[in-house]
Amino acid sequence: MILLPQNTALVLIDFQKAIDHPSWGERNNLQAEENVGRLLAHWRRTSRPIVHVRHVSRFPASTYRDGQPGVEFKDVAIPAAGEPVLTKQSASAFIGTALEGLLHDNGIEDVVIAGVITNNCVEATARMAGDLGFRTTVVSDATFTFGRQDFDGRFRTADEVHAMSLANLDGEYASIRTTGEVLKSAGG
């Protein structure tokens, strides 16, 4: 087991109420909120760095557009006083935000990523984190996605989309671990 350094940052991606809108369809990992709560509680209890990333869409039809209730954080992921909140408008939390500088300025070399959507913003952020040289972990059961059609028009379940996204990241860009594994590595 590899231990996570004390200054490992927990980066929560787009854990906002917008993702609960029925238009997204059926999701996987119904326990993701509980697992995010467990991760947050441990990071706060052990005084580890936490970064909240919120998405504000430029698209009028998006459930993430500004000025509506959906852009608010889910209750389990409301930032505590002093926890940085970054706002992004693209898939990666590194584009158009201060995330990379914030991590470097605080000597952070390890990041643990949880949030939504596995095959979109989580994957884009994890890829960039890995490319930028951060040791990156994606928490498989504290992320989730939705079923969708593939390029050939075949419907793929949320579990299939999630598994493929994690497979895309595993090894080259990130380590894929469960909440329990991450907590054990962080001394929890």
N, C-alpha and C positions, 0 to 999 in steps of 0.2 A: 504494500500500500504506500502510495506517495502522499506525504503530508503537505497540506496547503500552507504557505507562509501566512503569518498573522496579517500582513497587509494585502491579502488577496481580496480583490474587489468583487462584490456581487453586483452584477449589472442586470437590472430588470427592464425588459424590453416591452413597451406598449401594453402594460397590464392595466388596460382602461376598460370602462364600461361599454364602449362602442363594440367590443368584440362579442358581447352577449346578444346583439341584435339578431333576430331570426333570419335575416337575409344571408347570413354567413353559412347557414346550413348546419348539418350534424358534425360535431367535433369529437375528438378523442381525448384521452387523459382527463376524465372528469375529476380526478383528484389533484389536478395541477394547482388549483388555488390553495388547497390544504398544504401542498408541498412548498409552495412559495411562502406561505405563512411560517412554516417550519424553518426554512432557510433564513428568512428575515429575522425571526426571533433569535436564531443562533448568532447571526452576524451582529445584531444589536447587542446581545448579551456579552459577546466577546470583543466588542468595540472594533469590529472590522469595517472597512470602507464599503459603502453602499452607494450606487448611482442609479437613479430612476430616469428612464428615458420615456418620453411621451411622444406620440405621433400626432401631428396636426396636418391633416390632408389639405392639399390644394384643390381637390376634386369636389365639386358641389354635391355629388351623390354619395360621397363617402360618409360612413357612420363616424369617422374620425375627424370630420371638419370642425373647425373652431366655432364657438358660440352655441354649442348644443350640449346637452347633458352627457353624451357619449365620450367626450374627451376627458372626463374626470377619471381619476384612478379608481380601480376596484377597491372595495373596502379593505381587503386583506393586504393591499399594497400601497396604502396611503403613506407618502413620505413623512418621516419624523423630522422634527426641527434639526437643521444642520445637514440633512442629507441632500446632496446636489440633485437637482432636477434639470435635465436637458430636454429641449424640444427639437424634434427633427421633422423633416418633410419628405425624406426619402427612405428607402428600405434600410440602409446601414446607419447605425447610430454614430458612426464616425464621420459621416458626410454632413457638412454644414453645422457641426456642433463642436463643443470644446472637449469632447470625450478623450481624444488622444492626448491632448495637452494636460488635462486633469489627471490622467493616469500617470503620465511621465513626471509631472510636477510633484506627485506624491510618492514617487519611487515604486509604483505598482507594476509588477511584471506578470502577475497571474490574475486572470479574470474568470469568474464563473457566471455563465449567462443562463437566464431563465426568462420565460415570457412567451409572447405570441408574435406572429404566426411562425411555426417551426420552419416551413419551407420558404418564407419570405424574409421578414425582418430579423428573425433569430439567425437564420442561415447567412444572410448578407452581413450581419454584424460579426458573427463568428468567423467567417471567411476573412474579413478585413482584419480582425484582431489577430488571427493566425499569421496573415501576410505581414502585419506590422511588427511581428516578433513577440507578441504576448503569448504566454502559455495559457491556453484557452480550454475551458471545460464547458460543455453544454449539458444541462441537466435534463435528461430524457423525459422524466416524469413530472417536470415543472415547466414544461412547454406543451403546446398543443396546436393542432391545425384542423382543417376541415377537408371533407371529401371534395374531389373536383375531377373534371375530365382531363385526360392526358392529351397530348398533341394529336393522337390518332382518334380521339373522340370516345375512348373507353373510360368509363367512370372508375375512379380509384377511391377507395374508402379513405377516411381520415387516418386510420392506422397505417395504410399502405403509403400514403403521402408522407406521413411523419417518419416512418421507417426509412424511406428512400432519402429523405432530407438528412437524417442523422447519418446514414451510410455515406452520403456525399461529403460530410464533414469529418468523419472519423479517421483519425490518423494524421493526415496532412495538415488540417486546419485546427482540429480540436480533439480532445478526449471526450467521449460520451460516457456519462456516469449517471446513476440514479441519485435521488435526494439522499437516501441512506448512505450511499458510498461517499458523497460529497461531505455530508455531516461528519462521518467517521474520519475522513481526511482532514477536516477542520477541527478535530478534537471534540466533536459533539456526540 
